[in-house]
Amino acid sequence: MPPHYIWLFFAILMETMGTTALQASQQFTRLWPAIATVICYAMSFYFMSFALKAMPVGVVYAIWSGLGIVLIACIGYVLFGQKLDLPAILGLAMIIAGILVIHLFSKTSTH
């Protein structure tokens, strides 16, 4: 796997952890989850900067935000009991399909 995808993976992981901590911080009223939110987001942007050395910003952001949305929806469902109806599940499936199209067929996405 190319190094820029590894950096992007870590950026997505940190963004997902940061958003999970944001939910756990209860609108920044709980100190440690709030601190974790800020640290995770900072690390996410730092890791994303390495992916941007080899990939266009639009592609990086599409993959970062798209996979982040899907992962957070799954985490919200499992950890926080948030429900997903059929339109939400279909929308998430379309996001995954869009990311696959970018990755598999776009020449702007470096491999």
PyMOL CGO cylinders between C-alpha atoms (Angstrom):
from pymol import cmd
from pymol.cgo import CYLINDER

trace = [
    CYLINDER, 0.00, 0.00, 0.00, 1.40, 3.44, -0.92, 0.3, 1, 1, 1, 1, 1, 1,
    CYLINDER, 1.40, 3.44, -0.92, 2.47, 5.56, 2.07, 0.3, 1, 1, 1, 1, 1, 1,
    CYLINDER, 2.47, 5.56, 2.07, -0.01, 8.35, 1.29, 0.3, 1, 1, 1, 1, 1, 1,
    CYLINDER, -0.01, 8.35, 1.29, -2.88, 5.90, 1.75, 0.3, 1, 1, 1, 1, 1, 1,
    CYLINDER, -2.88, 5.90, 1.75, -1.43, 4.82, 5.10, 0.3, 1, 1, 1, 1, 1, 1,
    CYLINDER, -1.43, 4.82, 5.10, -1.32, 8.48, 6.20, 0.3, 1, 1, 1, 1, 1, 1,
    CYLINDER, -1.32, 8.48, 6.20, -4.87, 8.96, 4.95, 0.3, 1, 1, 1, 1, 1, 1,
    CYLINDER, -4.87, 8.96, 4.95, -5.98, 5.87, 6.89, 0.3, 1, 1, 1, 1, 1, 1,
    CYLINDER, -5.98, 5.87, 6.89, -4.49, 7.31, 10.11, 0.3, 1, 1, 1, 1, 1, 1,
    CYLINDER, -4.49, 7.31, 10.11, -6.12, 10.69, 9.37, 0.3, 1, 1, 1, 1, 1, 1,
    CYLINDER, -6.12, 10.69, 9.37, -9.52, 8.99, 9.01, 0.3, 1, 1, 1, 1, 1, 1,
    CYLINDER, -9.52, 8.99, 9.01, -8.94, 6.97, 12.17, 0.3, 1, 1, 1, 1, 1, 1,
    CYLINDER, -8.94, 6.97, 12.17, -8.07, 10.10, 14.17, 0.3, 1, 1, 1, 1, 1, 1,
    CYLINDER, -8.07, 10.10, 14.17, -11.04, 12.03, 12.74, 0.3, 1, 1, 1, 1, 1, 1,
    CYLINDER, -11.04, 12.03, 12.74, -13.35, 9.17, 13.68, 0.3, 1, 1, 1, 1, 1, 1,
    CYLINDER, -13.35, 9.17, 13.68, -11.93, 8.98, 17.19, 0.3, 1, 1, 1, 1, 1, 1,
    CYLINDER, -11.93, 8.98, 17.19, -12.21, 12.77, 17.52, 0.3, 1, 1, 1, 1, 1, 1,
    CYLINDER, -12.21, 12.77, 17.52, -15.84, 12.80, 16.47, 0.3, 1, 1, 1, 1, 1, 1,
    CYLINDER, -15.84, 12.80, 16.47, -16.61, 9.93, 18.84, 0.3, 1, 1, 1, 1, 1, 1,
    CYLINDER, -16.61, 9.93, 18.84, -14.93, 11.87, 21.66, 0.3, 1, 1, 1, 1, 1, 1,
    CYLINDER, -14.93, 11.87, 21.66, -16.93, 14.95, 20.63, 0.3, 1, 1, 1, 1, 1, 1,
    CYLINDER, -16.93, 14.95, 20.63, -20.17, 13.02, 21.19, 0.3, 1, 1, 1, 1, 1, 1,
    CYLINDER, -20.17, 13.02, 21.19, -18.83, 11.70, 24.50, 0.3, 1, 1, 1, 1, 1, 1,
    CYLINDER, -18.83, 11.70, 24.50, -17.82, 15.22, 25.60, 0.3, 1, 1, 1, 1, 1, 1,
    CYLINDER, -17.82, 15.22, 25.60, -21.51, 16.19, 25.81, 0.3, 1, 1, 1, 1, 1, 1,
    CYLINDER, -21.51, 16.19, 25.81, -21.05, 19.56, 24.07, 0.3, 1, 1, 1, 1, 1, 1,
    CYLINDER, -21.05, 19.56, 24.07, -17.60, 20.10, 25.64, 0.3, 1, 1, 1, 1, 1, 1,
    CYLINDER, -17.60, 20.10, 25.64, -18.94, 19.82, 29.20, 0.3, 1, 1, 1, 1, 1, 1,
    CYLINDER, -18.94, 19.82, 29.20, -16.73, 16.79, 30.00, 0.3, 1, 1, 1, 1, 1, 1,
    CYLINDER, -16.73, 16.79, 30.00, -13.05, 17.71, 30.16, 0.3, 1, 1, 1, 1, 1, 1,
    CYLINDER, -13.05, 17.71, 30.16, -11.19, 14.58, 29.02, 0.3, 1, 1, 1, 1, 1, 1,
    CYLINDER, -11.19, 14.58, 29.02, -13.37, 13.75, 26.02, 0.3, 1, 1, 1, 1, 1, 1,
    CYLINDER, -13.37, 13.75, 26.02, -13.17, 17.43, 25.00, 0.3, 1, 1, 1, 1, 1, 1,
    CYLINDER, -13.17, 17.43, 25.00, -9.37, 17.34, 25.19, 0.3, 1, 1, 1, 1, 1, 1,
    CYLINDER, -9.37, 17.34, 25.19, -9.33, 14.07, 23.23, 0.3, 1, 1, 1, 1, 1, 1,
    CYLINDER, -9.33, 14.07, 23.23, -11.50, 15.71, 20.55, 0.3, 1, 1, 1, 1, 1, 1,
    CYLINDER, -11.50, 15.71, 20.55, -9.04, 18.56, 20.01, 0.3, 1, 1, 1, 1, 1, 1,
    CYLINDER, -9.04, 18.56, 20.01, -5.99, 16.28, 20.02, 0.3, 1, 1, 1, 1, 1, 1,
    CYLINDER, -5.99, 16.28, 20.02, -7.54, 13.74, 17.64, 0.3, 1, 1, 1, 1, 1, 1,
    CYLINDER, -7.54, 13.74, 17.64, -8.64, 16.41, 15.16, 0.3, 1, 1, 1, 1, 1, 1,
    CYLINDER, -8.64, 16.41, 15.16, -5.20, 18.04, 15.24, 0.3, 1, 1, 1, 1, 1, 1,
    CYLINDER, -5.20, 18.04, 15.24, -3.56, 14.67, 14.59, 0.3, 1, 1, 1, 1, 1, 1,
    CYLINDER, -3.56, 14.67, 14.59, -6.04, 13.96, 11.81, 0.3, 1, 1, 1, 1, 1, 1,
    CYLINDER, -6.04, 13.96, 11.81, -5.15, 17.16, 9.96, 0.3, 1, 1, 1, 1, 1, 1,
    CYLINDER, -5.15, 17.16, 9.96, -1.45, 16.53, 10.54, 0.3, 1, 1, 1, 1, 1, 1,
    CYLINDER, -1.45, 16.53, 10.54, -1.68, 13.03, 9.03, 0.3, 1, 1, 1, 1, 1, 1,
    CYLINDER, -1.68, 13.03, 9.03, -3.85, 14.33, 6.20, 0.3, 1, 1, 1, 1, 1, 1,
    CYLINDER, -3.85, 14.33, 6.20, -1.10, 16.79, 5.29, 0.3, 1, 1, 1, 1, 1, 1,
    CYLINDER, -1.10, 16.79, 5.29, 1.16, 13.86, 4.38, 0.3, 1, 1, 1, 1, 1, 1,
    CYLINDER, 1.16, 13.86, 4.38, -1.48, 12.36, 2.10, 0.3, 1, 1, 1, 1, 1, 1,
    CYLINDER, -1.48, 12.36, 2.10, -1.81, 15.74, 0.39, 0.3, 1, 1, 1, 1, 1, 1,
    CYLINDER, -1.81, 15.74, 0.39, 1.82, 15.50, -0.75, 0.3, 1, 1, 1, 1, 1, 1,
    CYLINDER, 1.82, 15.50, -0.75, 0.84, 12.80, -3.25, 0.3, 1, 1, 1, 1, 1, 1,
    CYLINDER, 0.84, 12.80, -3.25, -2.91, 13.21, -3.80, 0.3, 1, 1, 1, 1, 1, 1,
    CYLINDER, -2.91, 13.21, -3.80, -5.15, 16.12, -4.84, 0.3, 1, 1, 1, 1, 1, 1,
    CYLINDER, -5.15, 16.12, -4.84, -6.94, 17.89, -2.00, 0.3, 1, 1, 1, 1, 1, 1,
    CYLINDER, -6.94, 17.89, -2.00, -10.40, 17.13, -3.45, 0.3, 1, 1, 1, 1, 1, 1,
    CYLINDER, -10.40, 17.13, -3.45, -9.72, 13.40, -3.58, 0.3, 1, 1, 1, 1, 1, 1,
    CYLINDER, -9.72, 13.40, -3.58, -8.16, 13.32, -0.11, 0.3, 1, 1, 1, 1, 1, 1,
    CYLINDER, -8.16, 13.32, -0.11, -11.05, 15.28, 1.36, 0.3, 1, 1, 1, 1, 1, 1,
    CYLINDER, -11.05, 15.28, 1.36, -13.67, 13.14, -0.41, 0.3, 1, 1, 1, 1, 1, 1,
    CYLINDER, -13.67, 13.14, -0.41, -12.17, 9.92, 0.95, 0.3, 1, 1, 1, 1, 1, 1,
    CYLINDER, -12.17, 9.92, 0.95, -11.46, 11.39, 4.41, 0.3, 1, 1, 1, 1, 1, 1,
    CYLINDER, -11.46, 11.39, 4.41, -14.91, 12.86, 4.91, 0.3, 1, 1, 1, 1, 1, 1,
    CYLINDER, -14.91, 12.86, 4.91, -16.80, 10.03, 3.18, 0.3, 1, 1, 1, 1, 1, 1,
    CYLINDER, -16.80, 10.03, 3.18, -15.23, 7.21, 5.15, 0.3, 1, 1, 1, 1, 1, 1,
    CYLINDER, -15.23, 7.21, 5.15, -15.44, 9.33, 8.30, 0.3, 1, 1, 1, 1, 1, 1,
    CYLINDER, -15.44, 9.33, 8.30, -19.19, 9.74, 7.78, 0.3, 1, 1, 1, 1, 1, 1,
    CYLINDER, -19.19, 9.74, 7.78, -19.70, 6.01, 7.28, 0.3, 1, 1, 1, 1, 1, 1,
    CYLINDER, -19.70, 6.01, 7.28, -17.55, 5.03, 10.26, 0.3, 1, 1, 1, 1, 1, 1,
    CYLINDER, -17.55, 5.03, 10.26, -19.19, 7.60, 12.56, 0.3, 1, 1, 1, 1, 1, 1,
    CYLINDER, -19.19, 7.60, 12.56, -22.65, 6.39, 11.52, 0.3, 1, 1, 1, 1, 1, 1,
    CYLINDER, -22.65, 6.39, 11.52, -21.62, 2.83, 12.42, 0.3, 1, 1, 1, 1, 1, 1,
    CYLINDER, -21.62, 2.83, 12.42, -20.07, 3.94, 15.72, 0.3, 1, 1, 1, 1, 1, 1,
    CYLINDER, -20.07, 3.94, 15.72, -23.17, 6.00, 16.55, 0.3, 1, 1, 1, 1, 1, 1,
    CYLINDER, -23.17, 6.00, 16.55, -25.31, 2.95, 15.89, 0.3, 1, 1, 1, 1, 1, 1,
    CYLINDER, -25.31, 2.95, 15.89, -23.16, 0.58, 17.99, 0.3, 1, 1, 1, 1, 1, 1,
    CYLINDER, -23.16, 0.58, 17.99, -22.00, 2.80, 20.86, 0.3, 1, 1, 1, 1, 1, 1,
    CYLINDER, -22.00, 2.80, 20.86, -24.67, 5.47, 21.18, 0.3, 1, 1, 1, 1, 1, 1,
    CYLINDER, -24.67, 5.47, 21.18, -27.78, 3.58, 20.08, 0.3, 1, 1, 1, 1, 1, 1,
    CYLINDER, -27.78, 3.58, 20.08, -28.47, 5.95, 17.19, 0.3, 1, 1, 1, 1, 1, 1,
    CYLINDER, -28.47, 5.95, 17.19, -30.81, 4.44, 14.62, 0.3, 1, 1, 1, 1, 1, 1,
    CYLINDER, -30.81, 4.44, 14.62, -30.27, 4.27, 10.87, 0.3, 1, 1, 1, 1, 1, 1,
    CYLINDER, -30.27, 4.27, 10.87, -33.31, 4.01, 8.62, 0.3, 1, 1, 1, 1, 1, 1,
    CYLINDER, -33.31, 4.01, 8.62, -33.29, 2.63, 5.09, 0.3, 1, 1, 1, 1, 1, 1,
    CYLINDER, -33.29, 2.63, 5.09, -32.63, 5.98, 3.35, 0.3, 1, 1, 1, 1, 1, 1,
    CYLINDER, -32.63, 5.98, 3.35, -29.66, 6.58, 5.68, 0.3, 1, 1, 1, 1, 1, 1,
    CYLINDER, -29.66, 6.58, 5.68, -28.24, 3.13, 4.94, 0.3, 1, 1, 1, 1, 1, 1,
    CYLINDER, -28.24, 3.13, 4.94, -28.71, 3.65, 1.20, 0.3, 1, 1, 1, 1, 1, 1,
    CYLINDER, -28.71, 3.65, 1.20, -27.01, 7.05, 1.42, 0.3, 1, 1, 1, 1, 1, 1,
    CYLINDER, -27.01, 7.05, 1.42, -24.07, 5.55, 3.28, 0.3, 1, 1, 1, 1, 1, 1,
    CYLINDER, -24.07, 5.55, 3.28, -23.83, 2.81, 0.65, 0.3, 1, 1, 1, 1, 1, 1,
    CYLINDER, -23.83, 2.81, 0.65, -23.71, 5.49, -2.07, 0.3, 1, 1, 1, 1, 1, 1,
    CYLINDER, -23.71, 5.49, -2.07, -20.88, 7.25, -0.23, 0.3, 1, 1, 1, 1, 1, 1,
    CYLINDER, -20.88, 7.25, -0.23, -18.91, 4.00, -0.17, 0.3, 1, 1, 1, 1, 1, 1,
    CYLINDER, -18.91, 4.00, -0.17, -19.67, 3.46, -3.86, 0.3, 1, 1, 1, 1, 1, 1,
    CYLINDER, -19.67, 3.46, -3.86, -18.42, 6.97, -4.64, 0.3, 1, 1, 1, 1, 1, 1,
    CYLINDER, -18.42, 6.97, -4.64, -15.17, 6.37, -2.78, 0.3, 1, 1, 1, 1, 1, 1,
    CYLINDER, -15.17, 6.37, -2.78, -14.69, 3.10, -4.67, 0.3, 1, 1, 1, 1, 1, 1,
    CYLINDER, -14.69, 3.10, -4.67, -15.26, 4.85, -8.00, 0.3, 1, 1, 1, 1, 1, 1,
    CYLINDER, -15.26, 4.85, -8.00, -12.64, 7.46, -7.11, 0.3, 1, 1, 1, 1, 1, 1,
    CYLINDER, -12.64, 7.46, -7.11, -10.16, 4.85, -5.94, 0.3, 1, 1, 1, 1, 1, 1,
    CYLINDER, -10.16, 4.85, -5.94, -10.65, 2.30, -8.70, 0.3, 1, 1, 1, 1, 1, 1,
    CYLINDER, -10.65, 2.30, -8.70, -11.31, 4.42, -11.78, 0.3, 1, 1, 1, 1, 1, 1,
    CYLINDER, -11.31, 4.42, -11.78, -10.05, 7.97, -11.27, 0.3, 1, 1, 1, 1, 1, 1,
    CYLINDER, -10.05, 7.97, -11.27, -6.67, 8.88, -12.70, 0.3, 1, 1, 1, 1, 1, 1,
    CYLINDER, -6.67, 8.88, -12.70, -6.42, 11.78, -10.23, 0.3, 1, 1, 1, 1, 1, 1,
    CYLINDER, -6.42, 11.78, -10.23, -6.17, 9.32, -7.34, 0.3, 1, 1, 1, 1, 1, 1,
    CYLINDER, -6.17, 9.32, -7.34, -2.57, 8.16, -7.23, 0.3, 1, 1, 1, 1, 1, 1,
    CYLINDER, -2.57, 8.16, -7.23, -1.98, 4.48, -6.59, 0.3, 1, 1, 1, 1, 1, 1,
]
cmd.load_cgo(trace, "trace")
